């Protein structure tokens, strides 16, 4: 559908970025195309400024990735790999994301994609329950990145390992979306999975993209805005996907050492950078560390970080601090 772009263009919902979270703020009224798909277990909203409607081509690519990498499809390659333990001829996307996830883990630690047996046990996105200690210990036996073997087109899982790409699949899909937009020669676009967003190209009026970060204390409204040029942005937090049992709240982000949901003293972490899979991975990784490890993450050269703790304190990397504006009551830029 061809429409006119108004002052604020809302982009999807999700774990961390609100409906108005990633917006193309364009002063002049200009035509754009938009379409929403359901992929990666959430709505994916595509908005493209271009002479032609490329939402179909881009949506087809995202759907292809979802059907290949999602653990929610019985025929996906990840589901078949987890079930059979080996794929003799895995597709390029499957081997590529596994390889990149392994490399990120080897560099930064924390987000181990072989944690699938643990996440399946808790089933927080389905029928959640608190497993016994014995069940958790048994599931942890398979959590080891060395249990993945890649050899050309072949992918194999050892010792009962199960892959869960929840830490970076959306980011990988956004990297592929950017490649598609480059090929289509689109002018500007926003592709949003809610918690991970691609701000693409140069807007017609030359202004920056305005991204709103969701208030993690209320899970409603925004607490901060950040002005950005073309980039990838991902946010992780435990305040929307969780369950409660016996008065205890369990979030969807797991500690690979304990096999239990993490109890981070950070409420949310937003990472901005030049790679979708990197920002997606790092937002979860930094959240796992909490405030104790925040200093080193704020000093990263390859990405910028915005983290919010339980007291409403907002910590920012020096290179992005001047672009951040606090908009929510009870929040303070540190």
Residue pairs with C-beta under 8 A, 6 or more apart in sequence:
1 33
1 34
1 35
2 31
2 32
2 33
2 53
3 31
3 32
3 33
3 34
4 29
4 30
4 31
4 32
5 24
5 26
5 29
5 30
5 31
5 32
5 49
6 29
7 25
7 26
7 27
8 20
8 23
8 25
8 210
9 23
9 24
9 25
9 26
9 32
9 47
9 190
10 19
10 20
10 21
10 23
11 17
11 19
11 20
11 21
11 22
11 23
11 45
11 47
11 190
11 192
11 197
12 19
12 21
12 22
12 36
12 42
12 43
12 44
12 45
12 192
12 193
12 194
13 19
13 42
13 43
13 194
14 21
14 42
14 43
14 192
14 193
14 194
14 195
14 196
15 42
15 194
15 195
15 235
15 236
15 237
15 240
15 241
16 194
16 195
16 213
16 214
16 216
16 234
16 235
16 236
16 237
16 240
16 268
16 270
17 192
17 194
17 195
17 197
17 211
17 212
17 213
17 214
17 233
17 235
18 212
18 214
18 220
18 221
18 222
20 212
20 222
21 192
21 194
21 197
21 211
21 212
21 213
21 214
21 222
22 190
22 192
22 197
22 199
22 209
22 211
22 212
22 233
23 190
23 209
23 210
23 211
23 212
24 32
24 47
24 49
24 188
24 190
24 203
24 209
25 203
25 207
25 208
25 209
25 210
26 203
26 204
26 205
26 207
27 205
27 207
28 204
28 205
30 49
30 204
30 205
31 49
32 47
32 48
32 49
32 50
33 47
33 48
33 50
33 53
33 54
33 55
34 45
34 46
34 47
34 48
34 55
35 45
35 46
35 55
35 56
35 59
36 43
36 44
36 45
36 46
37 43
37 44
37 46
37 59
37 62
37 63
38 44
39 62
39 63
39 65
39 66
39 70
39 173
39 193
40 66
40 70
40 169
40 170
40 173
40 193
41 70
41 72
41 125
42 193
42 194
42 195
43 193
43 194
44 59
44 62
44 173
44 191
44 192
44 193
45 190
45 191
45 192
46 55
46 58
46 59
46 62
46 189
46 190
46 191
47 189
47 190
47 191
48 54
48 55
48 58
48 181
48 186
48 188
48 189
49 186
49 187
49 188
49 189
49 201
49 203
49 204
50 184
50 185
50 186
50 187
50 188
50 189
51 187
54 181
54 184
54 186
57 180
57 184
58 177
58 180
58 181
58 184
58 189
58 191
61 176
61 177
61 180
62 173
62 176
62 177
62 191
64 93
65 93
65 172
65 173
65 176
66 73
66 173
67 73
67 75
67 76
68 76
68 77
68 78
68 91
68 93
68 94
69 76
69 77
69 78
69 93
69 94
69 97
69 165
69 169
69 172
69 173
70 76
70 78
70 79
70 169
71 78
71 79
71 82
71 116
71 163
71 164
71 165
73 79
77 87
77 90
77 91
77 93
77 94
78 94
78 163
78 165
80 87
81 87
81 90
81 94
81 155
81 157
81 163
82 116
82 157
82 162
82 163
85 156
85 157
85 158
86 154
86 155
86 156
86 157
87 94
87 154
87 155
87 156
88 153
88 154
89 153
89 154
90 153
90 154
90 155
93 172
93 176
94 155
95 150
95 153
95 155
96 172
97 165
97 168
97 169
97 172
97 277
98 113
98 148
98 150
98 155
98 163
99 150
100 168
100 172
100 277
101 111
101 113
101 165
101 167
101 168
101 277
101 281
102 113
102 145
102 148
102 150
104 111
104 168
104 277
104 278
104 281
105 111
105 112
105 113
105 145
106 145
108 281
108 282
108 285
109 285
110 256
110 284
110 285
110 288
110 289
111 167
111 168
111 256
111 281
111 284
111 285
111 288
112 143
112 144
112 145
112 256
113 145
113 148
113 163
113 164
113 165
113 167
113 168
114 142
114 143
114 144
114 145
114 147
114 148
114 157
114 161
114 162
114 163
114 164
115 143
115 162
115 164
115 254
115 256
116 161
116 162
116 163
116 164
117 139
117 140
117 142
117 143
117 160
117 161
117 162
118 136
118 139
118 140
118 143
118 254
118 256
118 259
119 164
119 166
119 254
120 139
120 162
120 164
121 131
121 135
121 136
121 139
121 259
122 128
122 129
122 130
122 131
122 250
122 254
122 261
123 129
124 241
124 242
124 243
124 250
124 251
124 252
124 261
125 241
125 252
128 243
128 245
128 250
129 245
130 245
130 246
130 248
130 250
131 139
136 258
136 259
136 260
137 259
139 259
140 259
141 159
141 160
142 159
142 160
142 161
142 162
143 161
143 256
143 259
144 159
144 161
146 158
147 157
147 158
147 159
147 161
148 155
148 156
148 157
148 158
148 161
148 163
149 155
149 156
149 157
149 158
150 156
157 163
165 172
166 252
167 280
167 281
167 284
167 285
168 277
168 280
168 281
168 284
169 280
170 193
170 195
170 196
170 234
170 276
170 280
171 196
171 232
171 234
171 275
171 276
171 277
171 278
171 279
171 280
171 281
172 276
172 277
172 280
173 193
173 276
174 191
174 193
174 196
174 197
174 198
174 232
174 276
174 280
175 232
175 275
175 276
175 277
177 191
177 198
177 200
177 276
178 198
178 200
178 232
178 276
181 189
181 191
181 200
181 201
186 200
186 201
187 201
187 202
187 204
188 200
188 201
188 202
188 203
188 204
189 198
189 200
189 201
190 197
190 198
190 199
190 200
190 209
191 197
191 198
191 200
192 198
195 234
195 235
195 236
196 232
196 233
196 234
196 235
196 276
196 279
196 280
197 211
197 232
197 233
197 234
198 231
198 232
198 276
199 209
199 211
199 228
199 229
199 230
199 231
199 232
199 233
200 230
201 230
202 229
202 230
203 209
208 227
208 228
208 229
208 323
209 227
209 228
209 229
209 230
209 231
210 225
210 226
210 227
210 228
211 225
211 226
211 228
211 233
212 222
212 224
212 225
212 327
213 222
213 223
213 224
213 225
213 226
213 235
213 268
213 270
213 306
213 308
214 220
214 221
214 222
214 223
214 235
214 237
214 268
215 221
215 222
215 223
215 328
215 331
216 223
216 237
216 239
216 267
216 268
216 308
217 223
217 239
217 267
217 312
217 330
219 239
219 240
221 328
222 327
222 328
223 308
223 312
223 314
223 326
223 327
223 328
223 331
224 306
224 308
224 314
224 324
224 325
224 326
224 327
224 328
224 331
225 324
225 325
225 327
226 270
226 272
226 306
226 320
226 323
226 324
226 325
227 323
227 325
228 272
228 323
231 272
231 273
231 274
232 272
232 273
232 274
232 275
232 276
232 278
232 279
232 280
233 270
233 271
233 272
233 279
234 270
234 271
234 276
234 279
234 280
234 282
234 283
235 268
235 269
235 270
235 271
235 283
236 253
236 268
236 269
236 283
236 284
236 286
236 287
237 266
237 267
237 268
237 269
237 287
238 251
238 252
238 253
238 261
238 262
238 264
238 267
238 287
239 251
239 267
239 268
241 251
241 252
242 249
242 250
242 251
242 252
242 261
243 249
243 250
244 250
250 260
250 261
251 261
251 262
252 261
253 261
253 262
253 264
253 284
253 287
253 288
254 260
254 261
254 262
255 261
255 262
255 288
262 287
262 288
264 287
264 288
264 289
264 290
265 290
265 291
265 309
265 310
266 286
266 287
266 290
266 291
266 294
266 307
266 308
266 309
266 310
267 308
267 309
267 310
268 287
268 307
268 308
269 283
269 284
269 286
269 287
269 305
269 306
269 307
269 308
270 283
270 305
270 306
270 307
271 278
271 279
271 280
271 282
271 283
271 286
271 303
271 304
271 305
271 306
272 279
272 303
272 304
272 305
272 306
272 320
273 279
273 282
273 302
273 303
273 304
274 302
278 302
278 303
279 303
282 297
282 300
282 303
282 305
286 293
286 294
286 297
286 305
286 307
289 297
291 307
291 309
291 315
294 305
294 307
294 315
297 305
297 307
298 305
298 307
298 315
298 316
298 317
298 318
299 317
300 317
303 317
304 316
304 317
304 319
304 320
305 315
305 316
305 317
305 320
306 314
306 315
306 316
306 317
306 320
306 324
307 314
307 315
307 316
308 314
308 315
308 331
309 315
312 330
312 331
312 332
313 331
313 332
313 334
314 324
314 326
314 331
314 332
314 333
314 334
315 334
316 324
316 333
316 334
321 333
324 333
326 332
326 333
